[in-house]
Amino acid sequence: MAEYDVDLFVIGGGSGGVRAARIAAGHGARVMIAEEYRMGGTCVIRGCVPKKLLVYASHIHQEIEDAAGFGWTIPQASFDWPTLIANKDSEIARLEAAYTTNVEKSGARIVKTRAVFEDAHTLRLATGEAVTAKHVLIATGGAPNHGLAIPGIEHVISSNEVFHLRELPKRILIQGGGYIALEFACIFAGFGSDVTLVYRGENILRGFDEDVRSHVRAEMEKAGINILTRCVVNKVDRHGKEFTSHLTGGSSISSDQVMFAIGRHPNVGGLGLDKAGVAINPNNGGIAVDGFSQTSVPNIYAIGDVTHRTNLTPVAIREGHAFADTVFGKRPVEVDHENIPTAVFSQPEVGTVGLTEAQARAQFSHVDIYKATFRPMKATMSGRDTRMLMKLVVDGISDRVVGCHIVGDGAAEMVQLLGIAVKLRATKADFDATMALHPTAAEELVTMRTPTARHVRQAAE
């Protein structure tokens, strides 16, 4: 008789947990995975995937407007929000079914219920059943954080509820300055909503390159999005179907919806981590792990957003795969978290990989900057008032390209490929030796020859 019911118990059926379960099962492990909501997790159900579908939908109005410059006469178009949401829901249901099928095909067993620790090897399911496991993987992800409980917080929606609004708000106030806030500000603006973005910091996209931050803000403001910085919402009043958001400083804004996107926190509550002895990282509130995703308890591991390391779906997937190979494939794999490409699907789109200019100047004594802003070819005919930004950050001593930043159409697609070059430690000379592909916006990446700035750190005397 086996000492444990399963070799691996996975808590959480998101992208990371599913990958880990499938790979572990492929290595011959007996796997059970518990998911209390829907298979697919945040990304598939109420994150990256449905958001990108809404981005596509909201961008169509620009295509219609731009068409006139190319000789097209398009009759007055109309948009139906319920149709979009229904079609989005159908696609998400299809993906959820695919996730479920792929897990079951791998030989892992799914239980649609909540699971909590009773001890390091025992999980109690909401059904009352107890399951013992040799190894446990925590992949419960994160959840929206509303911040302080201000008066009227019950009237505020998060990125969970925004995908299920019954009607398109004519006016919406969004608090936040990161990925989610910017993406939804642009989505709703694209559908014609009156959008106000409120952020406590000096400028949006904290942590991104300063040129990217200023460029995106300028482009969003051109699109009519009202961006208010250095203030926060401290009270929300409801008057029938209308809301009034009161800001620090004394001003107030009326809207049909109020959404907060001010960050996400790791889903660590109510899991019984104390009973299992799993430690929390005091610096970020996530589960503390080492380079192999192992927690303070040797047989318990954690991956993805619940660790609050790098909160991106492909990172969770890579961590889940590495965990399964390490523990069940007998091949230790440590995930490299350096130079992870990332995108913000705002309008215009942002794609970035590697170091910002500020980070490079702190790390290297000599830094060369190559930067170009230009009107994309399409805009010369459409008449749209928009500009692209491309920026390369180079170590002036080794000539290695250590950062790439793009703002404009196709930025994410370009940066995925640039990520390979940065990972391979390509030099600026390598970029220069690459033939340009004309006519594209991307050719600018290999034709920038003259530095726009050179920084040399003075040695301490």
C-alpha positions as CSV (number, residue, x, y, z in Angstrom):
1,M,0.0,0.0,0.0
2,A,1.3,3.5,-1.0
3,E,2.4,5.7,1.8
4,Y,0.5,8.7,0.3
5,D,-2.7,8.9,-1.7
6,V,-0.9,10.9,-4.5
7,D,2.7,11.9,-5.3
8,L,1.7,15.5,-6.1
9,F,-1.2,17.6,-5.0
10,V,-1.5,20.9,-6.8
11,I,-3.6,23.7,-5.3
12,G,-4.8,26.0,-8.1
13,G,-5.8,25.2,-11.7
14,G,-4.2,28.2,-13.4
15,S,-1.6,28.2,-16.1
16,G,1.3,27.4,-13.7
17,G,-0.5,24.7,-11.8
18,V,-1.8,23.1,-14.9
19,R,1.6,23.0,-16.5
20,A,3.2,21.5,-13.4
21,A,0.5,18.9,-13.1
22,R,0.8,17.8,-16.7
23,I,4.6,17.6,-16.7
24,A,4.6,15.7,-13.4
25,A,2.1,13.3,-14.7
26,G,4.2,12.8,-17.8
27,H,7.1,11.8,-15.5
28,G,4.9,9.1,-14.0
29,A,3.7,10.9,-10.9
30,R,0.2,10.3,-9.5
31,V,-1.2,13.9,-9.6
32,M,-4.3,15.5,-8.2
33,I,-5.1,19.2,-8.9
34,A,-7.7,21.2,-7.0
35,E,-9.4,24.3,-8.4
36,E,-12.4,25.9,-6.6
37,Y,-13.4,28.3,-9.4
38,R,-12.6,27.7,-13.0
39,M,-9.7,25.9,-14.7
40,G,-7.4,28.3,-16.4
41,G,-6.8,30.7,-13.6
42,T,-6.6,34.5,-13.7
43,C,-4.9,34.7,-17.1
44,V,-7.5,32.7,-19.0
45,I,-10.6,33.4,-17.1
46,R,-10.3,37.1,-16.0
47,G,-7.0,38.4,-17.0
48,C,-4.6,38.4,-20.0
49,V,-6.8,36.5,-22.5
50,P,-10.2,38.3,-22.1
51,K,-8.4,41.6,-21.7
52,K,-6.6,41.1,-25.0
53,L,-9.9,40.3,-26.7
54,L,-11.4,43.5,-25.4
55,V,-8.2,45.4,-26.6
56,Y,-8.8,44.0,-30.2
57,A,-12.4,45.1,-30.0
58,S,-11.7,48.6,-28.8
59,H,-9.0,49.2,-31.4
60,I,-11.4,48.7,-34.3
61,H,-12.8,52.3,-34.0
62,Q,-9.3,53.5,-34.9
63,E,-9.2,51.3,-38.0
64,I,-12.6,52.8,-39.0
65,E,-11.4,56.3,-38.5
66,D,-8.1,55.7,-40.3
67,A,-9.8,54.1,-43.3
68,A,-10.9,57.5,-44.8
69,G,-7.3,58.5,-45.5
70,F,-6.9,55.3,-47.6
71,G,-10.0,56.0,-49.7
72,W,-12.6,54.0,-47.8
73,T,-16.0,55.4,-47.1
74,I,-17.5,53.4,-44.2
75,P,-21.1,54.0,-43.2
76,Q,-21.9,54.9,-39.6
77,A,-20.8,51.9,-37.5
78,S,-22.5,50.8,-34.3
79,F,-21.1,48.8,-31.4
80,D,-23.0,46.3,-29.1
81,W,-21.3,45.7,-25.8
82,P,-23.5,42.6,-24.8
83,T,-22.5,40.9,-28.1
84,L,-18.8,41.4,-27.4
85,I,-19.2,40.1,-23.8
86,A,-21.2,37.1,-24.9
87,N,-18.6,36.2,-27.6
88,K,-15.8,36.7,-25.1
89,D,-17.5,34.4,-22.6
90,S,-17.9,31.7,-25.3
91,E,-14.2,31.9,-26.1
92,I,-13.2,31.7,-22.4
93,A,-15.5,28.7,-21.9
94,R,-13.8,27.0,-24.9
95,L,-10.3,27.6,-23.4
96,E,-11.4,26.4,-20.0
97,A,-12.6,23.2,-21.5
98,A,-9.3,22.8,-23.3
99,Y,-7.4,23.3,-20.1
100,T,-9.5,20.7,-18.4
101,T,-9.2,18.2,-21.2
102,N,-5.4,18.6,-21.5
103,V,-5.0,17.9,-17.7
104,E,-7.2,14.9,-17.8
105,K,-5.4,13.5,-20.9
106,S,-2.1,13.8,-19.0
107,G,-3.5,11.4,-16.4
108,A,-3.8,13.9,-13.6
109,R,-7.1,14.0,-11.7
110,I,-9.0,17.3,-11.2
111,V,-11.2,18.0,-8.2
112,K,-13.4,21.1,-8.4
113,T,-13.1,22.2,-4.8
114,R,-11.1,24.2,-2.4
115,A,-8.2,22.5,-0.6
116,V,-6.4,23.6,2.6
117,F,-3.6,22.2,4.6
118,E,-4.1,20.2,7.7
119,D,-0.4,19.5,7.9
120,A,2.6,19.4,5.5
121,H,1.3,16.2,3.8
122,T,-2.4,16.4,4.3
123,L,-5.0,18.5,2.4
124,R,-8.6,18.8,3.4
125,L,-11.1,19.3,0.6
126,A,-14.2,21.3,0.9
127,T,-16.1,18.1,0.3
128,G,-14.7,16.8,3.6
129,E,-12.3,14.3,2.0
130,A,-8.7,14.3,3.2
131,V,-5.9,13.6,0.7
132,T,-2.3,12.8,1.6
133,A,0.5,13.9,-0.7
134,K,4.2,13.3,-0.9
135,H,4.7,16.7,-2.5
136,V,2.4,19.7,-2.6
137,L,2.6,22.6,-5.1
138,I,0.8,25.9,-4.2
139,A,-0.2,27.8,-7.4
140,T,-3.1,29.9,-6.1
141,G,-2.1,33.1,-7.9
142,G,-3.1,36.6,-6.8
143,A,-6.2,38.7,-6.4
144,P,-7.0,42.4,-6.9
145,N,-6.1,44.7,-4.0
146,H,-8.4,47.6,-3.2
147,G,-6.0,49.2,-0.8
148,L,-7.4,51.1,2.2
149,A,-11.1,50.6,3.1
150,I,-12.3,54.1,2.1
151,P,-15.9,55.1,2.6
152,G,-17.9,53.7,-0.4
153,I,-15.4,51.0,-1.3
154,E,-18.4,48.7,-1.8
155,H,-19.2,50.7,-4.9
156,V,-15.9,50.0,-6.6
157,I,-15.3,47.2,-9.1
158,S,-12.0,45.5,-9.8
159,S,-10.5,43.7,-12.8
160,N,-12.6,40.7,-11.8
161,E,-16.0,42.4,-12.2
162,V,-15.1,44.6,-15.2
163,F,-15.3,41.6,-17.6
164,H,-19.0,41.1,-16.7
165,L,-20.5,44.6,-16.9
166,R,-24.0,44.4,-18.3
167,E,-23.5,47.7,-20.2
168,L,-20.7,49.9,-21.4
169,P,-20.2,52.8,-19.0
170,K,-20.4,56.2,-20.7
171,R,-18.1,57.5,-18.0
172,I,-15.6,55.6,-15.9
173,L,-13.0,56.5,-13.3
174,I,-10.1,54.1,-13.0
175,Q,-7.6,54.4,-10.1
176,G,-4.1,53.0,-10.8
177,G,-1.1,53.5,-13.0
178,G,0.1,50.0,-13.9
179,Y,-0.6,47.4,-16.6
180,I,-4.3,46.8,-15.7
181,A,-5.3,50.4,-15.1
182,L,-3.8,51.6,-18.4
183,E,-5.1,48.8,-20.4
184,F,-8.7,49.3,-19.3
185,A,-8.4,53.0,-19.6
186,C,-7.5,52.6,-23.2
187,I,-10.1,49.8,-23.8
188,F,-13.0,52.0,-22.6
189,A,-11.7,55.1,-24.4
190,G,-11.6,53.0,-27.5
191,F,-15.3,52.2,-27.1
192,G,-16.0,55.9,-26.7
193,S,-16.3,56.1,-22.9
194,D,-15.2,59.3,-21.1
195,V,-12.2,58.0,-19.1
196,T,-10.4,59.5,-16.1
197,L,-7.3,57.8,-14.7
198,V,-6.2,58.7,-11.2
199,Y,-2.8,57.7,-9.9
200,R,-1.0,58.5,-6.6
201,G,2.5,58.7,-8.1
202,E,4.1,61.4,-10.2
203,N,3.6,59.5,-13.5
204,I,2.1,56.3,-14.7
205,L,3.9,53.0,-15.3
206,R,6.2,53.0,-12.3
207,G,9.2,50.9,-12.9
208,F,9.3,51.3,-16.6
209,D,11.8,53.5,-18.5
210,E,11.2,57.2,-18.1
211,D,10.9,57.8,-21.8
212,V,8.3,55.1,-22.1
213,R,6.3,56.5,-19.2
214,S,6.2,60.0,-20.7
215,H,5.6,58.9,-24.2
216,V,2.6,56.6,-23.2
217,R,1.1,59.3,-21.1
218,A,1.3,61.9,-23.9
219,E,-0.3,59.5,-26.4
220,M,-3.1,58.5,-24.0
221,E,-3.9,62.2,-23.3
222,K,-4.0,62.8,-27.1
223,A,-6.7,60.1,-27.2
224,G,-8.8,62.1,-24.7
225,I,-8.0,60.2,-21.5
226,N,-7.9,62.5,-18.5
227,I,-4.8,61.5,-16.4
228,L,-4.7,62.9,-12.9
229,T,-1.5,62.2,-10.9
230,R,-0.4,62.9,-7.3
231,C,-3.9,62.2,-6.0
232,V,-6.1,59.3,-4.9
233,V,-9.8,58.6,-4.4
234,N,-10.6,58.9,-0.7
235,K,-14.4,58.5,-0.9
236,V,-17.1,57.2,-3.3
237,D,-20.7,58.3,-3.0
238,R,-23.6,56.6,-4.9
239,H,-26.6,58.5,-6.3
240,G,-28.8,56.0,-8.0
241,K,-26.8,54.7,-11.0
242,E,-24.2,57.5,-10.7
243,F,-21.1,57.7,-8.6
244,T,-19.1,60.6,-7.2
245,S,-15.5,60.0,-6.5
246,H,-13.9,62.5,-4.1
247,L,-10.2,63.0,-4.6
248,T,-7.5,64.2,-2.2
249,G,-7.1,67.9,-2.9
250,G,-10.8,68.5,-2.7
251,S,-12.0,67.9,-6.3
252,S,-14.7,65.3,-7.3
253,I,-15.5,63.4,-10.5
254,S,-18.9,61.9,-11.5
255,S,-19.0,58.6,-13.4
256,D,-21.1,55.5,-14.2
257,Q,-18.4,53.1,-12.9
258,V,-15.5,53.3,-10.5
259,M,-12.7,50.8,-10.9
260,F,-9.6,50.3,-8.8
261,A,-6.6,48.6,-10.4
262,I,-3.9,49.5,-7.8
263,G,-2.1,46.2,-7.5
264,R,-2.7,42.6,-6.7
265,H,-1.8,40.6,-3.6
266,P,-0.8,36.9,-3.3
267,N,-3.6,34.5,-2.6
268,V,-2.3,33.1,0.7
269,G,-5.3,33.5,3.0
270,G,-7.2,30.6,4.3
271,L,-4.9,27.9,2.9
272,G,-3.7,26.7,6.3
273,L,-0.1,27.6,5.6
274,D,0.5,28.0,9.4
275,K,-0.6,24.4,9.9
276,A,1.9,23.2,7.3
277,G,4.7,25.5,8.5
278,V,5.0,27.4,5.2
279,A,6.8,30.8,5.7
280,I,5.7,34.1,4.1
281,N,8.2,36.4,2.5
282,P,8.1,39.5,4.8
283,N,9.2,41.8,1.9
284,N,6.4,41.1,-0.5
285,G,3.7,39.1,1.4
286,G,4.1,36.1,-1.0
287,I,5.2,32.6,-0.1
288,A,8.9,32.5,0.5
289,V,10.7,30.2,-2.0
290,D,14.3,29.5,-3.1
291,G,15.5,29.3,-6.7
292,F,13.9,26.0,-7.2
293,S,10.5,27.2,-5.9
294,Q,10.9,25.2,-2.7
295,T,9.3,26.7,0.4
296,S,10.4,26.6,4.0
297,V,8.9,23.1,4.1
298,P,11.0,20.7,2.0
299,N,8.1,18.8,0.4
300,I,6.0,22.0,-0.4
301,Y,6.7,24.2,-3.4
302,A,5.1,27.4,-4.7
303,I,5.1,29.0,-8.1
304,G,3.6,32.0,-9.9
305,D,1.9,35.1,-8.5
306,V,1.4,33.5,-5.0
307,T,5.2,34.0,-4.6
308,H,5.0,37.6,-5.7
309,R,8.3,37.3,-7.6
310,T,7.5,38.1,-11.2
311,N,3.8,38.2,-11.7
312,L,3.5,37.1,-15.4
313,T,1.7,34.1,-16.8
314,P,4.7,32.7,-18.8
315,V,6.9,33.0,-15.7
316,A,4.4,30.8,-13.7
317,I,4.3,28.3,-16.6
318,R,8.1,28.1,-16.7
319,E,8.3,27.8,-12.9
320,G,5.7,25.0,-12.9
321,H,7.6,23.1,-15.7
322,A,10.9,23.6,-13.9
323,F,9.4,22.3,-10.6
324,A,8.0,19.2,-12.2
325,D,11.3,18.4,-14.0
326,T,13.3,19.0,-10.8
327,V,11.1,17.0,-8.4
328,F,9.7,14.3,-10.7
329,G,12.0,14.3,-13.7
330,K,15.1,14.1,-11.6
331,R,16.6,16.9,-13.6
332,P,17.2,20.0,-11.5
333,V,16.1,23.2,-13.3
334,E,16.4,26.6,-11.9
335,V,14.3,29.4,-13.7
336,D,16.3,32.4,-14.9
337,H,14.2,35.5,-14.0
338,E,16.6,37.8,-15.9
339,N,15.6,39.7,-19.0
340,I,11.9,38.7,-19.1
341,P,10.1,40.4,-22.0
342,T,6.9,42.0,-21.0
343,A,4.1,44.1,-22.7
344,V,1.4,46.5,-21.7
345,F,-1.5,46.3,-24.1
346,S,-2.4,49.9,-23.7
347,Q,-3.0,52.0,-26.8
348,P,-0.3,52.6,-27.9
349,E,1.2,49.2,-27.0
350,V,4.3,48.9,-24.9
351,G,7.0,46.2,-25.3
352,T,10.1,46.1,-23.1
353,V,12.9,43.7,-22.2
354,G,16.0,44.2,-20.1
355,L,17.1,47.3,-18.2
356,T,15.7,50.8,-18.2
357,E,18.1,53.6,-18.7
358,A,18.2,54.4,-15.0
359,Q,18.9,50.8,-14.1
360,A,21.7,50.6,-16.6
361,R,23.3,53.8,-15.4
362,A,23.3,52.4,-11.9
363,Q,24.8,49.2,-13.0
364,F,27.4,50.2,-15.7
365,S,30.0,52.9,-15.7
366,H,29.4,53.8,-19.4
367,V,25.9,53.7,-21.0
368,D,25.0,54.7,-24.5
369,I,21.4,55.5,-25.4
370,Y,19.9,55.2,-28.9
371,K,16.4,56.6,-29.2
372,A,14.1,57.5,-32.0
373,T,10.5,58.9,-32.1
374,F,8.8,59.0,-35.4
375,R,5.4,59.1,-37.1
376,P,4.6,55.6,-38.3
377,M,4.1,55.1,-42.0
378,K,0.4,54.4,-41.7
379,A,-0.3,57.7,-39.9
380,T,1.1,59.7,-42.8
381,M,-2.0,58.6,-44.8
382,S,-4.5,58.2,-42.1
383,G,-3.7,61.6,-40.6
384,R,-3.7,60.2,-37.0
385,D,-1.6,62.3,-34.6
386,T,0.6,59.6,-33.1
387,R,4.3,58.8,-32.8
388,M,6.2,55.7,-32.0
389,L,9.2,55.4,-29.6
390,M,12.1,53.0,-30.0
391,K,15.0,53.0,-27.5
392,L,18.1,50.8,-27.1
393,V,20.1,50.9,-23.9
394,V,23.7,49.8,-24.4
395,D,26.6,49.0,-22.1
396,G,29.2,51.4,-23.4
397,I,32.1,49.2,-22.4
398,S,31.1,45.7,-23.8
399,D,28.7,47.2,-26.5
400,R,26.1,44.7,-25.3
401,V,22.4,45.8,-25.7
402,V,21.0,45.5,-22.2
403,G,17.6,47.1,-22.7
404,C,15.0,47.5,-25.5
405,H,11.9,49.6,-25.2
406,I,9.2,50.2,-27.8
407,V,5.9,52.1,-27.7
408,G,3.6,51.7,-30.7
409,D,1.7,49.2,-32.8
410,G,3.3,45.8,-32.7
411,A,5.5,46.6,-29.8
412,A,4.8,43.3,-28.0
413,E,5.4,41.2,-31.1
414,M,8.8,42.9,-31.7
415,V,9.9,42.7,-28.2
416,Q,9.3,38.9,-28.0
417,L,12.0,38.5,-30.7
418,L,14.3,41.2,-29.2
419,G,14.1,39.2,-26.0
420,I,16.1,36.4,-27.8
421,A,18.8,38.9,-28.9
422,V,19.1,40.3,-25.4
423,K,19.2,36.8,-23.9
424,L,22.0,35.9,-26.3
425,R,23.9,39.0,-25.2
426,A,23.8,40.6,-28.6
427,T,25.9,43.7,-29.1
428,K,25.0,47.0,-30.8
429,A,27.4,46.0,-33.5
430,D,25.3,42.8,-34.0
431,F,22.2,45.0,-34.4
432,D,24.0,47.3,-36.8
433,A,25.2,44.3,-38.9
434,T,21.6,43.1,-39.3
435,M,20.0,44.1,-42.6
436,A,16.9,46.3,-42.2
437,L,13.5,45.1,-43.4
438,H,11.9,47.9,-45.3
439,P,9.3,49.4,-45.0
440,T,8.7,48.5,-41.3
441,A,8.8,50.4,-38.1
442,A,11.0,47.6,-36.7
443,E,13.8,48.6,-39.1
444,E,14.5,51.5,-36.9
445,L,16.0,49.0,-34.3
446,V,18.9,48.2,-36.7
447,T,19.4,51.6,-38.3
448,M,20.0,53.8,-35.2
449,R,23.7,54.6,-35.6
450,T,24.3,57.7,-33.5
451,P,23.8,57.7,-29.8
452,T,21.3,60.3,-28.5
453,A,23.0,60.3,-25.2
454,R,26.2,58.9,-23.6
455,H,26.6,58.6,-19.8
456,V,29.9,58.1,-18.0
457,R,29.8,57.7,-14.3
458,Q,32.5,59.7,-12.6
459,A,34.7,57.5,-10.3
460,A,34.6,58.4,-6.7
461,E,37.7,60.3,-5.6
